């Protein structure tokens, strides 16, 4: 780790260090979202509810492919931060190399599975006769080149783990700008007029551009991270560290694909326009989720480094600061849900039933937004402490444990409002559970802090 990054972790005021690490993480995450948001926007300009629906229906598979990189990237980041804090540089090289190459192999395996079982997968997603082929064409491109997505996610996480959050943001910005420039060229009639296929191609080209930047930084810059084959030495220790955090951390992301498919299947009973509405409104929802989650998770490298260095006082201070500021951020995010729902939906489609359904979704979701800061701070804290099981419970709570019972219960009310209540209620219950799960490990940390004092 460079000297300035060591100084940031060890000596900088806690609030300055957290903001320095968290804000670039937020921008990086928003840039990731903009890939899909740009696709949705320009496809929406075609004013074709079926193509708009295809992008939404493809999203669960997109999430799964993206999750492979997240499992390895998020999983290895806290371990690398702790190793840097403990000055175990050889272990950093091994862990980073093993993570990169294993994630690539896993992505190729998942790509093969998709093409082997493509037709049943598309049926499970809730496609209709109008959206089946459009969804297939979009996914064929995305999945075929999914390895580029994995590399981008893993390398970005490695940069952040080493304290190079600025470079992680730059690589995401590069990819996003390239994608936004190419989207209208590939999608719209005045360009190549490729529709959803053009959206997929533009996304992949943007991701490849970001990959190239990451490789330049890691291969030519001063870094403890290694991408060399000679450091690829798989072992149980590294995989255990990666998976015990990566799988719980990304369980929600993986299960999101399942919950999206289940939701879309029920929503299809109300009409294809509901799926399109959920796909568009889901972008604003995901913005809120990813902003708060990224902010809360931004303190993980700092807390992990200081935990490895046995600076308990800085760990507890970072927890308190993040909890308070992420809660304030969550409350501020209520504004777009309450005041901008109609113009947001209108920017993507002119279909009135789709707009009305999207507004209903966003206003229903506003109920749970203030709880997000607490939920994600607790989850990030459990990951820092290595509490894999507890972190997994929080992560899958909103996507599975509480989601499915509420989904079928509220849908039985027989109206869209009942269906749209599922996620907000599941999030509120998950937040309450998260608070109880973090109490015990937090007490142990506070006790250790008193002993050190």
C-alpha positions, 0 to 999 in steps of 0.5 A: 500500500502506498505511503499516503494510503497507510497514513489515511488508514493509520493517522487521518481523522476517522471522519476524513478517512471514512469519507475519503474511502466511502464517497469514491465507492458510492460514485463507483457503484452509481457508475455500475448502475448507470450501465443498466440505467443507460440501456433502459433509458435509450431502449425506452426511447424506442417507445416499445414496452416489449423491448423495455420489458426484455431489459427488465426480464434479463436483469436477474441473469445479469445480476447472477453474472455480476455476482461472481465477480462480487463474491470474489472481489468483496470476499477478498477485500477485507482479508487483503486490508487486514493483511496490509495492516499486518504487513503480510505482503506476500499473502496479499500477492497470493490472495489477489492472484488466486482471486482473479484467476479463480473468478475467471474460471468460475465465470466461464463455467457459469457462461457454459451453463447458461447456453446449455439451459438457455430456453428453460432459464428464459421461461423461468424469468417470466418471458412471454411470447412477445418478450422471449426472443428479445430477452434472449438476444440481450442475454446472449451478448451479456453472458457471452462476454460476462468474463469482462464484467467479472474482471472489472468487479474484482479488479475494482475491489482490489484497488479499493482494498489497497486504498486506491479508491480514486482509481476504482472510481476512474475505471467505472467512470471510463466504462460508463462514459463509453457505454453512454456514448455508444448506447444511442449509436447502437440502439436508436433508429438513426444509428445502427438500430439494433435495439436491445442487442445494441444495448448489450454490445454497448455495455460490454464495450464500456466494461472492456474499456474499464478493464483496460484501465484497471490493468494499466494501474495494477501492472504499471503502478506501485501496488502490492496486488499481484496478477502474476501466474506465479502467485496463483497458489490456491489454498484452503486458507485463501478460499476460506477467507474469500468465501466466508465473506464473499458468499454471505455478502453476495447472497442477497445479490444472487438471491435477488435474481431469484426474487426478481424472477418470482416477482416477474412471474406474479407481476405478469398476471397483471400485464406486461406493463407491470414488468416494464414499470418495475424494471424502470422504477427499480432503477431509482430503488437500486440507486437508493440501495446501492448509494447507502450500501456503498457508503456503509461498505466504504468504511470496511477497508478502514475498519478491516485495516485497523482491526488487523493493526489492533487499533480498536479505538479507530474501528469503533469510532468509524462504526459510530460515524458511519451509522449516524451519517448513513442514517442521515443519507437514507432520510435525504434519499426520501426526496426523489421517491416522494417528489420525483416519481412521476418525472422519473417514470415519464423520462423512460416511457410514455405508456400511462399504465406503466407510468402509473404503476411505477409511481405506485411502486416508488411511493410504496418503497418510500416507507422503508428508505429511512431504515437502509442506513442502519441495515447496511451499516450493521451488515458491513460491520458483521463482515468486518468482524468476520461474522459470516453467518450473521452477515448472511442472515442479514443479506438474505433476509430481505431477499429470501427469508422475509421476502417470499412469505410476504410476496405470496401473502401480500399478492393474495390481496389481489391488487398491485399495492399488495404486491408492491408492499413486499420489498419495503416490509421485508427491508424493515423486518431485516433491519430490526433483525440486523440490529440484534445480530450485531449487538454481541460482536459489538459488545466484545469490540467495545470491551476490548477497546476499554481494555486497551484504553 
